Amino acid sequence: MKTMYKCILIAVLVWPAFSCSEFLEEDPKGQLAQPTFFGNENDLDLALNALYRRAAYRNSRNEYMVHMWAGDDLSTHPASNKQDFREFDRCTVSENSSRLNNEWTAHYQLIKAANYIINNAGRLIGNDERINAKVRTTIAQAAFWRGLSYFYITRCWGKVPLVLTDEMSYEEPLATEEEVFEQAIKDLKLAEADLPVQWTGAPQAINGMNIAVSEGAAKATLAYVYLSYAGWPFNKSEYYAQAAAKAKEVIDGADQGKYYYQLLDEYWKVYSWEYNNKNTEVLLASYYNYTTESAMSSYCDIIEDMDGGGWNDSGAEIRFWKDFPEGPRKDATFAPKTLLKGELRDWWWDPNYGTSEGRVVCNPWYLAACEARSGNQSVEFDIAKPVSQGNYVGEKSHKVVRLSEVYCWYAEAVGRSGGNDPFAYEVLNRVRTRAGLEPIPPGSLTPEGLAEAAYDEHGWEIAGYYWGSLAPRHHDMFRMNRVKEHFEFRKLNPEIEVAPGVFRKEKVEVTGAWDDSKMYAPYPASDAMLNPNLKR
């Protein structure tokens, strides 16, 4: 938490445009803006501008979600400069990891911005009900992002400082995971109560889509936090019913027209450029502007021996790719071919496999992180063209919560709470049908079987996606206490038949013995030096 807000940016409120460097300044006392800042309505807009810039920055780069590499859907380069990703892939993380420090800092910066609004915006409450309503929705948005941030950091670190004031103390004690969850739930409930059903005007909405967080997004986030609270390490199984009830509020609202949310008819559209700013499936996303400095880091995560280079921060784990059901969703999730030496090849192509001349990286890779651009105009990524079409900065929106996920959470929560109602099958089958899979007949599974089918379906829906996502694969595995199981599998590292007679295995090797401390990352060394409570 060394890097904190020092001032509120004085700028026009244009949320799709984000620049971050002007916010980052050392302040040993942890002070923010002048105590007289919230003196008029314009100050609310300026404070929200700063809040959403921090939220967008937190969602913009994979290094702010680096603990996702502990999931079974992601792996990385076995050498190169990907050490920080490999450490999470191996569940053996160093306290000196720069990306670990960046993830910690990005979330606490967002919390600090939210705290300032929550603790000070109420100064404007008075006799003008319109202003009072705006104050309430402003505080609700800040509460949402604070609750979401605390959910994230306790998933990564477990016990963390629970900072709810504007002041920063280097002796801040650690709150238990349960205390952090309770605060996140409290914040999300506040957001749910005071956010509008739907924003209708700019800049909160664009193309009919909500840019600012709304009631439905808060309800959906609360549903997933409940689902997680029911799982490991709390095992508060009574929260499964609460998760199902909250998810159903979102689903019913969408079905009855209260919310605009609806599934796109084809899965390829979910991460496409064509539907980038008109995706009705998205309950909450971060939107970006290419012409703004540091708008977004749109890494093209393709393998580095592809023509033109590549980033290779992430690739798919081979078993995950193998187990992924065939159909249009798989075709849109994974790149069908790799451009090698001017020719399109299967990802496993390697005539020198098993020798020192073999390819360094040999994994499937995800299309969701790829973006092409021509000048300032983004276009669909074309696998047949060189990687030079990829760009470091882009405008691809980052999806935080999608409706298909809420369908899966509802069905899983119903099953894990012992239910087996037909509606859970109906919404799960909406997801499966779009993916090209056969519907599951209602009542054909046990409640546990229904829960597992929904758990699997969600993993395939969000495969490899880590750009600010509320519920990536690692979070699902964490709450079900399945990270250890995957760790043991990766230690064995068996060869997997990826095509008739063709076998491949992971290049990033996993070693060592498991203990539950591997579920959590170490605290960043830079902050542990300042706060003696940040010691394992």
N, C-alpha and C positions, 0 to 999 in steps of 0.2 A: 504493500500500500504506500510505497514511497512517493509514487507519482500521483498527484491529486489535482482536482480542479482548483484553479486560483481565481478565475474570473468567468463571467458569463459573456459569451461572444456577442458583441453588438453588431448584428447583421440582419438582413431581411430573412424572414422565416420561409425557407425553401428546403423542405426536408429531403427531397431526393438528391440534393447536392451536399457532399460531405468532404470536409477537410479537417484533419485532426491535429496537426503539429502545433497549432496555436493554443491548444488546450493544455499541453503538457509542460508543466513548469514546477520545479521543486518548491515546496512550501513547508518548512519544518514544523510550523505551528498548525498546519492543516486548515487554515482559514480560507474562506471562500470570498464571495463578492461582498460589497458593502452592506451593512445591516439595513440600510434604507432602500435596497434594490427593489423589493416588491412594493412599489409606490403607485403603480398604475397598470392598466390592462396590458399595455405593450410589453411590460416586463414578464408577464406570463408567456407570451409568444417567444421572447428571447430565451427564457429558461427552457422551454420545450425544445426549441431549436438546438440548444446545447445538449439536452438529454438525448434527442434522437440522433444527433451526430455521434455521441458516445455509443449508443445502441448499434448504429450502423457500423461503426468501427469495430465493435466487439464481434459483429457477425461477418466481417469482411474477409478474414484471412484464416487459413487452416491452423495457423500457429496458436490461435485463440481457442481452438477446440482440439488440441493435440492429444488429449487423453482418449479420444475416439479410436486411436490406433490400437488400443487394447481389445477392440471388438474383433469378432471372427470374420468380418467382411473386408477388413483393410490390412494391407501390408505395404512395404516400402522397398526402397533400393537397398541392397545388401552392403553397399559401400558409399561412395560419393559423400556428399555433405548432409546426409539424412540421419545423422546420429540421433538427434532428438526424437525423430519419429520411430527409429528402430528401438529406442529404449522403451517406449510405450508398447510397441509391437511385442517386445520380449517381456513386458511387465517387470522391468528392472530399470528404474528411472533415477537419474542423478539429480541431486539438489541444485547442481550448477547448470542444468538445462536452460538455455536461453528462451526456448519456446515455452517451457513451463512457467518461467517468470513472466513472459508476455501474457499468457493466459490468465494468471493470477492478477496482474496489473490491470488488464482490460476490464475484468469483471468488477474489481474494486473501484475503478474510475467511474464505471456506470453507476455503481451503488452510491458513490459520493455525490454524483450529479442528482440522483434520485432523492437522496437524503435532504439536499438543499431545498428542493421543491417541497417535499413533504413537510419539512419543519418550518418553512417560511412563507409559503404562498398564502397561507391562511390570513396573513396581514390584510389582504384585500377584501376579506369578508365584511360586508356592511349592509346597506339598505337597498342596493341595486341587485335584484335577484338574477338578472342576466350575468352580471359579473360573478356573483356567488356560484352560479351553475358552472361557469367557466373555471373558477378556482377548483371546484370539486372534480371536474373531468381532468384538469391538469394534474392534481394530486393523484388521481386514480391511475393515470398513465405512468407516473413516476413509481407508484406502488407496484404496478405490474412488472416493470423492468427490474425493480429491486428484488421482488419475489423470485423472478426467473433467474436472476444472477445468483442469488443464494442457493437456489436449487442446484445450479450448475456446480458451484464451487464445493458444496458439500459432497456431491457425487465424486469429485476428483480428489479432495483432500480430507474428507471426513469432518473432524472438528476444525472449526475456523473462527476467527474473530467475527462477532456479530455486531457490526458497527451501524448504529441507527441515528447518530448525531452528526453534526457538521464538523466536530472536532476529531482529530486523529491522535491516538495515544500509542506510543511504542511499547506500552505494557498492556495492551489490550488482551484480556483473557480469551481463552478459547471456549466457544459454546459447543455443547454436544450436538451431534447430528439431529437428534430429536428436537432440540431447541431451534436449530436452524430451519428444519422442516416446518415447525409450528409457525415461525415467523413468515416463511414463504407462503404458507396457506393463509395466514392473516392478511398479508399484502394482496394476495390474489383475490381474496374475498372482497376486500375493499375496492379493488379495481372492478370486479364483476358488478358490484352494486352501483357504481357511479359512472361507468362508461356508457356511451350511447349504444343503442342496438346497431346503428350503422351511421358512419359519417357520410355526409352527402356533398360537402363542398371542398374546394381546394383550400389549403394544401393537404388536408387530411384524407382526401380521396382522389383517385385518378382513374379514369375509364370505368367508373363504377366500383372500383376496388378500393378497399380501405387500406391506406398507408399507415395511419395511426392505429394503435391497438384499440379494439372495440370489445363490446360485451361478449360476443361469441368466442373471440380469441382467448379472453380471460377464462371463460368457462371450460374451453378445451384444455388449456394449460392446467387448470385446476384438476381436471379429470386425470391427466397424466401424473400430476404430482400425487394425487390420491392413490393411483395405481402403484406408484413407486413406494409410497409410504406403507402400503400393504405388504411389500416384499422385503427382501434382505436389505439391511440388517435388523429391521424393526419387527417384521412379521406381524403387523397389525392387520390381520385378515379382514376385520370389519370394514376397512377402507375400500375393499373391492366393491362392495355394494354402493358406496358413495361415489366411486369412480364411474360405475355403470350409470348411476342416476344423473351425474353431471354430464357425461358424454351424451346421454339420451336427450338432455335439454338442447344440446347443440344440434343433434340429428333431427329432432322434432321441429326445432326452429327453422332448419333448412327445408325440411319436407313441407312445412306449412307456409313457407314464404316469408317468415319473419326475417330470416337471413337470406342473402343472395347465393350462398354457397351451393355448388353442385359439382359433381365429378365431371372432368373433361371426358369426352367419349373415347379417346384413345390415349394410351399411356405415354406415347412419344411426345405428346404436347406438354406434359408436365414441366419438363426442363428445356423446352424449345425456345428459340428466340421469337418465333411467331406469336407465342402466347405469353411472352415475358411480362407484359404489363396489362394483360387481360385474362388472367388465370382465375376462373371462378372457383377453383378447388382450394385456393389459398385463403386461409383465415388470417394469416399474418406473414408478412415478408418484409425484407429490407430492399428498398429500391435505390438505384444508383444512377449517377450522371457522369458519363464519360468525360465531358469537358471540364469537370471539376477536379482539381488536384487531389490525388489519392482517393478517387471516388470508390474504388474497389480493387482488390487484388484478385483478378480472375485467372488464376493459374490454369494452364492447360495441362492436366496431369497425365500426360502420355509418356510412354517409356522412352528413355533417353537415347536409345539406339534407333529410334524412328527418324526418318529423313528430316533434317532441319533442327533436330534437338528435341528438348522437352524438359519438363520439370521433374516428373516421377516422384513427387511427394507421396502419392498413393497409387496403389494398384489393388486389384481384388485378390483375396486369398483363393487358392485353387479349389479347395474343397467347397467353399461357399459358392463359387461359380458352378462347380459340378452339380451341387445339390439344387441349384436354382431351377425352378420349373421352366420347361421350354414354352415358348410362345411369344407374342408381341411385346410383352413387358421385358422379357430377357433380351430380346433383340434391341430394344430401346435403351436398356440399362448398360450393356457391355458393347464395346466397340467390336464390330464383326470381324474386322481385319486390322492388320498393322502394316504400315508402309515401311518396308525395309529394302534399302538399296534400290529404290524406284519401283518395287513390286509389292502388291498387296499380298500379305501372308497371314495364315492363321497365327494367333498369338503364341502358340506353342512351337512354331517353326524354329528349328535349330539343328541343322545338319551336323553340328559338332557338339551336340549335347553330351555332357559328362566328361568333356575334355577341357583343357585350359583354353582352347580356342572357342568354347561355347559362349553363348550370349550371357552377359552379366545379369540381365533382368529377363525373366521369362514368366510373366503373369498376365492375366486378363486385365483390362483397365476400363474405367468407367467413363461413359459419355457425359454424365451430368455436370462434370467440372470443366468441360471443354466449351470454349467460345471462340468464334471466328469473327473477324471484323475487317471491314474495308474502309479505310479512312476513319471517320467518326460514326459510321453506320454498321451496326452489328448484323451479321448474317449467320445462317445455320452453319455449324461446323461440318466440314466435308472431309471424311476419312482419307479420300484419295489425294488430297492436296498436302503439300509440305506443312510442317508445324509452324512455319513462319507466319501463318495466318492467325495463330494464337496471339493473344496480347496480355501483357501483365495487368493492365487496367482496363476494365470493361463495365458494361451496364447490365449484366445479367443479374436479375433479382435473386435474392437468397430466401428460400422458403423456410420459415420457422415452424409453421403448423399447417397441415393440409387435412382436408375433410376425409380422405381415405384413411388417414391415421386414426381419426376419431371413430370411424366405423370399426376398425380393428380393436381399438381400446375398449369400446363398448362390448364387443363380442367376447374379448378375453376376460374382462371384468365380470361379465355375467357368468361365464363358465367357472372362473376361480371362486366366485361366491356361491357356487353350487347350483346355479340356474341353468336352464336349457331351453329358453323360450324361443319360439320361431322367429321373432324379430331379430334376434342376434344372428341367426343364420341368414336372414334376408340381407342385412347390411353387409355382413361378411361376403356374401355372394355377389354383392354389387362390385366389390373390389376384385373378386376372383373372376367374374365374368369379363370385366374389362381386360384382365390379364390373359385371357384366352384359356382359362381353366374351367373345369366342370363345376357346377354348383354343388355344394354339399347338401344333401337332403335334410330338411329340418328334423331334429331328433335322432339322427342317425349316429351321433357321437355321444359319448358320456360328457358330463360337464367339463371334466379335465381334458377330454379330447377336443372339445370345442375351444377351450382356452388355448391349448397348444396349437391348434390350427390357426387361430387368430394371431398368436405370438409369431408363428412362422410367416404368416402373410404380411404382418407389419415389417418384419425384417427384409422381405423381398421388396416391399413398396419403397423403402427408404435406403436401399442398398448403397453403401459407399458414400452417402451424402452427409457431409459434416459442416456445411456452410451455415452456421448459426442454428442448425436444426434443434428443436426442443427435445426430440426423442430419437437420437441415432441408435444404431445397433448396440453399441457398448452400453448405453443406459438400460436397454432391455435386458442384456445379459447380466448387468450388475444387479438389478432388482430381483432377478431369478437366481442369483448366486451361481452363475454358469461360467464365469471367467476362469476359474480353476480348471474346470473340465476342458476348456479349450487350450489352456496353458499346457496341460498334460498331452493333449493331442499334438500340439506344435512341437513338443519335445520329441515325440516319436517321429514326426515328419515323414510319414510314409509316402511312397510314390503313388500318384493317383492317375488312373487311366483317363486321359482327357480326349482321346480319339482312339479308334480301334488300333491296338498295338502301340500306342504312344503314351508314355508315362512321364509325368513331371512332378516335382516337389518344390517346396518353398526354398528360396535362396537365403532368407533371413532365418538363421538358426536360433532356437530357444533352448536354453540350458538352465540348470539349477533346480533347487527344491522349492515347492510352493509353501507359502504361509499366507494367512489372510492380510498381512500388512501389504501385500502386493496389490490389493484392491485399491489402495490409495497411493497417491504420489507424495513424495517428500515436499515439504514447504520450500519455496525458493530460498536459496542460500542468502541472497541479498537482503531479504526481509527477515530471515531468521537471525541475522546478525544484529538487527535492530530490536526485534521483539524476542525476549528470552522464552516466551511461551511457545514459540514456533520451533520446538525441538521434539524430535521423535524419540 
